[in-house]
């Protein structure tokens, strides 16, 4: 049993592996054979070895940290992506540092630059709306990946679902249940995800030969309050409608409450569908029909991809779709 300060050589000797194997377990454990990795980790625990992160950073030129900028902490979809990234980093030797943009473009860029100032080894940008050229500037400093936001025409690493298709699928679900008078509570006019979902809504309505005017679209901000306000707007317009497609589950919650306040039954009088399938959706009354986005899987894929980029390897970019989850908030008419 070695005495005094435990070194990597001590661990290698006792675990009967090479010093380089111990180093790989510390820095990139996923690439080490499971039996060797387990033996090294067991030896570290037995000897009480605690790696010096600062020394490792200075020696290897890495901080072993990944910067994550999320568009808004507290939003179920974005939080699920963050959790997925953290899960994906677990056991890799990399630790996450999270910054929150609070839905403000200037804060998003500030958070990314702050993380770069902390010498993170790579950046994972969740959603956001900063221009592609600014992301390119970040990418020139450290490997940068965008997740949860479509970036058409951008050549960088990007993991996202097809919001146009998601919007079309949500609308088609209502159409398939016999609905013709459908309104869409959209996200912000300038938000790329909201634009894609709105275009999908319009496409599905037009393909079905159903009427669609400006009155069929009310803009919100992806939060419940804005959807409650949208129901008030619909009431003022005096529009007849049998179904609502809300651009995310949070707005579906707001719409559901506003309808309840007005004595409008879901789904007997108005059917309701959202997007995201956040955990609380199935506990709504009635349980919410929604389009599930694989948020956690996106985050996990982002963690794998950013580590590959840091190692100068080609990242694997999965093709992710949205699955309609039928529950009791939509009925056939």
N, C-alpha and C positions, 0 to 999 in steps of 0.2 A: 504494500500500500504506500503510495507516494506521500511524502510529508511536505508541509509548507504550501506555497502557491501551486495550484493544480494547473498544468500546462496541457496543450493539445497533444504533445508527445506522450505525456503520462496516460492520457485517455487512449491514444492509439496503442500503446504497449499493452495496457490491461485488456482492451477489447480485441487485441490481436488483429488489428487492421492497420493500414498505412495512415500516415499523418494527413495526406491529401484526402483520404476518405472522411476523416473527422472534419476537415475543413468543408467538404461538400455537404456533410450533414448540417453544419452550422449555417451555410449560405444557400444551398439549393437541395434541401432534403428529398424533394420529389424525384430527383434523378439517381438516388442511391438505392441499391437493392434493399428490399424490405428487411431481410435478415440482418444485413450489416448495419442498416440504419437503426433497427431496434436494439442491436447489441451496443452500438455507440451511445444511444440515448440512455440505455440502462446503466452503462458505465458512468456517464455524466451524472446521473441521479445518485448513484452509489458513492461517487467521489465528492458530490456536492459542488460540482463545477457550475459556475455562473459566467457565461461569456461576457466580455467587456465590449459593449456595443460601440462605444466611441473608438476603441482601438481597432475594432473590425472595420469601421467606416474609414479610418485613416489609412489602414493597411490596404484595403481593397478598393478604395475610392468610391464606396457606396455607403449610404446611410441606412440601407435596408428598410426604407419607408416608402410607402405609396401615398401620394396626395389624392384625396377624393374631394371634388367640389360637387355638392348637390344643389339643385335649384331651390329646394325649400324643405328643411327638416320639419317633419310633422305631416307631410303629405304621404299617404300610404304607399303610393306607387314608388316615389323616389326613395322612401325609407326602405322598401323591400329590395330595391336595387343596391343600396348601400350595404344592407345586410348580406346580400349575395356576394358582393365584392369581399366583404370581411370573411365570409365563409370560404371563399375561394383562396384567400391569402393564408388561411389557417394551415399551419404546418409547413409553409414555404420558407419561413425565415424573414418574410417581409411583414411589416406592421403598418396599419392604416393611420393616416391623419386626415380628419374630415373638416372641411370648411363649408359654410352655409351662405348661399347668395341671397336668401330671403326674397326670391322672385325679382331681384333688381340686377340689371345687366352690369352696372358699374361695380356692384359688390361682388358679382360673379368673377369678373376679371381681377379684382383686388384679391379675392380669396386665392385664385390660381397663382398669382404673382407672389403672394405671401408664402404659399407652400413651396414654390420654387426657391424662395429665399431661405427656406429651412432645409434646402438641399435634398428634397425628395428625389428618388430615383426615377419616378414616372408619375404621370398625372392621369387620373380617370375623371372625365368631365361628364356628369350626369345631367342630361337634358340641357337647359340653359338656352340662351339665344344670342350669344356673342358671335360676331361674324366669323366666317371661315378664315379670313386672313389673320385675325387675331389668334385663332387656334393654331394656325401655321407658325406664328411667332413663338407661341409657347412650345410647340413641337420642335422648334429649332434648338431650344434650350434643353429639354428633356423629353423622352418618349411620351406622347400624349394620345389618349384614346377617348373617343366620344361614345357614350352609351345612352340609350333611351331617347335618342333624337335623330331623326333622319337628316342626312347631309347630302342631298342630291348634288352631283357634280363635284363633290369634294374627294380628293384622292387619299385622304388619311384613313386611319383605322376607325371603323364605325360599326357599332352593334345596335341595331334597332329593329322594331317591327314596322310593317307597312301600314301607316295610319289611314291612307286612302282605302285600303282593303278592309281594315277594321271598321271604318265608318260605313262602308258599303255593306259589310256583313251584318252590322247591327241594324241598319235600316231594312235590309232584306229579311231579317228575322221578323220584324214587325209586319212587313208586306206579306210574308208567307203565312202569317196568322190572320190575314184578311183585312189589315188596316190600310186605309187610304188617306185619311186626314192625319198626317204625321207632322209634328213640329220638332225642330232640333234646337236644343239649348247648347250653343257652341261655346268653345273656349275663346280666349282673346283673339281679336282680328289679326294680330301680327305674330301669333305663335305658330310655329311650323307644324306642330302636332295637331293643333286645332284646325288649321287650314286643311291638312290632309283629311281629317275626319269629316269636315264640312263638305269637301269635294266628293268624298265617298258617299255621303248622304244624298247630295244633289244627283250624283250619277245613278244611284239605285232608284231614286224617285223617277228620274227621267226615263230610265230603261223600262220601268213599269208603266210608263205613260200616266203618272200621277201628277196632279197639279203641285207646283212649288213656286212661291213668290217670296219676296223679301219678308213678308209677314210670317212665313213659316220658319224663320231663323231668328233667334234672339241670342245675343252675345253675352256671355258671362266671363268669369275669370278662373274657372276650375275650382272654385270654392262654393260651399253650400249656400251661403247668403245670396250669391249672385243668381243662383237657380230659383231661390224663393222669390227674388225680385222679378225673375222672368215669368213666373206663374202670375204675378200681379199684372205684368204687362199684357200677357195673354188675356187676362180677364178684362182689361181695359179695351183691348181690341175687339172683344166679343167674338173671337174666332171659335169655330167648332173644330174639335180635334179629338181623336180617339186614342192617340198614342204619342209618347214623348221619347225621343232619343237624346239622352244627356251625354255630353262629351266625356264625362268621367263619373265614377261612382259617387264622389263627394257631391257633385251637383245633382245626381239622382236622389241622394239623401235629402238635399234641400228642397228639391221639387216634390218629393214624397211628403215631406212635412207641410209644405204650403198647400198641397192638394188636400191633405187631411184637415187643415185649418179651415178650409172652405167646404168641407163636407163632401168632397169628391173622392169616391172609392177607387182604390187601385187593387185589382185590375178591372173591376166590373164596369167602371165608367171610363177610365183612362189606363192604358197599359204603359209600362215604363221599362226602359233598358238603359244601362250604363256601360262604362268601359273601365277595366282594370281588375275586377274581381278581388277587391281588397278584403281582408279577412272578415270584416263586419258585414259584408254584403249579404251573406247567407242568413244573418240574424235579423235583417230588417223584417218589418211586417207590411206586406208579405215579403218573403225572400226575393232578393233582386236578381232579375235576369241581367246578364252582363257579358261582355267579351273579355275573357281572361287574357291579360298580357303576362308573359312569363318573366316577371320582373326579377325574381330571385335568380332564375337561370341566366338572365342577362348579366347580372352582377358577377356571378360565378365565371361566366365566359370572359367577362372583362378582366377579371383578376388573372386568369390564365394567359390572356392575350397580352396584357401589359408586361407581365414577367417575361414573356417571349420577346417582346420588343426591347426590353432592357438588356436582354442577353443577345441582342442583334440577330434574333431569329424571326422568321416569318410567322405572324400571329394567325391563329385559326379564327375566322369570323363566321359564326354559325348563322344559318337562315332561320329566323324565328317568326312564327305566325301568331295569330290570335284565335282563340277557341271560344265559340259561343257557349255559355253556360246557362241553360234554360232553367228558370225557377218560376215562382208563382206570380211574379209581377206582370207577366204578359199572358193574355188570354186570347183565344181565337174568337173572331167576330163573324 
